[in-house]
Amino acid sequence: MDEKLIWLGIYLKEKNFLKLIKFWENRVKISQILKERGLEAKELIQEAEKEVERAKKEGIEILFYEDLGFPEILRKIPYPPLFLYVKGCLNLSKPLLAIVGSRKPTSYGKEVAYQFANFLGKNGVGIISGLARGIDTIAHKGCLEAEGYTVGVLGCGLNVVYPAENRWLYLKIIEKGGALISEHPLGTKPRPENFPRRNRLISGLSQGVLIIEAGKRSGTLITAKWALSQGKEVFAVPGNIFSSQSEGTHYLLKEGATLITNPSELMEYLGWKPEKQDQTFKTQKIELLPKEKEILNLITNYPKHIEEITSDTSIPFFEILSILTELEIKGLIKSLPGKYYQLVKI
């Protein structure tokens, strides 16, 4: 027990986690580390005991690499975490998929993320993401609304909610039997350098990573790189070729990521059998003209303004108005105040 506490004490003082992990992997003796840093074992144990006590009050468990409860899947990745802070129920017996993407997704990206996460959640697949704005938030939400299991991996201490507007999601994940995890000590602020490192845990916990909208320099691409280094499959949903939010996604597809267009296909690829049918991604049986199909494909369950629809097609404006009316008559879409349109849910 003292050895674990001494390591935790060193961990609390060491800002370069990856360096400390290297010490651990190289089996550098504690006595050598203490001597080099001028640290006292007694003081380290006291600091560690305070951290453990604080964690207990917050309902957080601190897992050491050698603990029986430490996730075996994370022991196998490059740079495994030495300590893992866990709040809630970390269930690794389920099939787990990471869904990540842009913090500023388009309406298309929002719709894809929600429908994939919702369908996968209904079919027993746990969703791992980073609780960040955009695709991460939508993926967690879609899974929760399907009564599914989801895990949020934070780039800060577990007693720090970031972004602040996601406090409801933070609480909902725990309430619904999910988990929040972090390798950062309590009170750690969400510094920029924390997130690229955090991404290796998102991919590390998952059997595969699904990318939905990522810019050319998106941090999401770092998650994909971690996944590849861990031997995990990377999937990507194609986006609008004119959208900057799809540049990173299309780059991954060119580099060999597996193209996915519906969640059933993804489950089958990973050997998971869907228990429920995928209605959202099935083709409508109503007869449609080519231009009607084109416009219908631009509309999602999220309200979309007519100007956005117009900008995504070369069909003349007056013709778009006629097509929208026809699609509404056929019961496929509905018009909303302010010249917005959305799909009629099946």
Buried (B, 14 or more C-beta within 10 A) or exposed (E): EEEBBBBBBBBBEBEEBEEBBEBBEEEEEBEEBBEEEEBEBEEBBEBBEEBBEBBEEEEBBBBBBEEEEBBEBBEEBEBBBBBBBBBBEBEEEEBBBBBBBBBBBBBBBBBBBBBBBBBBBBBBBBBBBBBBBBBBBBBBBBBBBBEBBBBBBBBBBBBBBBBEEBEEBBEBBBEBBBBBBBBBBBEBEBEEEBBBBBBBBBBBBBBBBBBBBBBEEBBBBBBBBBBBBBEBBBBBBEBBEEBBBBBBBBBBBEEEBBEBEBBBBBBEEEEBEBEEEBEBBEEEEEEBEEBBEBBBEBBBBBBBBBEBBBEBBEBEEEEBEBBBEBBBEBEBBBBEEEBBBBBEEE
